[in-house]
């Protein structure tokens, strides 16, 4: 059975796209380093990316920008990105392994949702690495245009420095307007 693992990166970010990948690995594929991208260092992910891209039967990556995220919400955007990654595969999978517990059925292909699947299935782990490294690469390019937000380090996630930059500099056209960009504390008038 031809199985594709699917995962996304960037769901919790305040800026930039959500990126999904679909990966079909060859039967019997093994790599001792391959694991959930969150369990690996940036250097390990960057070393694995070309291995996955060269040795996979097929792989694809899809981006959903912040404007579309704001229109349809982050869950729908994440699932749509996975669908678009599967659309781009040249080899049609017979089954999809989805990281997480939510997915909209892909026409004509059965799927299985697997919570923490990126730590259980190599194809999902490979997809998590491709999604993360492609997104990180994109955020590094944006950092060169907008250095004040520290995107070379936080990749758009809601760090204190990122939120402080939003408060001081304002938002860019890459920020997600539907997200709470500032961490404002509740003030009570007593």
C-alpha angles and dihedrals in degrees: 000000000000106000127184123200116216131196140152139217132206103037094135097044125117093212140031133025133315108239127202132188135196119202133186111195124198117259110274094017112165134179121164093211097049110110141126106319091233089061093055133074120246088252091053092048091049090050092049097047097075091042090055094043093049099040102037118103085227139342138179138182128206131191128208110193127224093258092059090044089055091050100047105020129251098274093053090043092053092050092043089052089053090050090050091049090052089047089058096053113110090204112063111226121221093209137022125215107204124198108229137019103282131069138142111232113263110227112264097356125094118223141196123206113217121191108224086004092155087071094045107042125046093213091056091045089051090049091049090053094048093046092048097045094045090049093046090050090052092049091050089057090050090049090062088058095040108028095162094076097060092233090154086070108024097034089214098307118140101266122157090252092051092050091045089053091051090052092048104035102022130230129314129218086261096061120104106243093195091062126081098255098181123052097223116177120228110258120207123202104216 
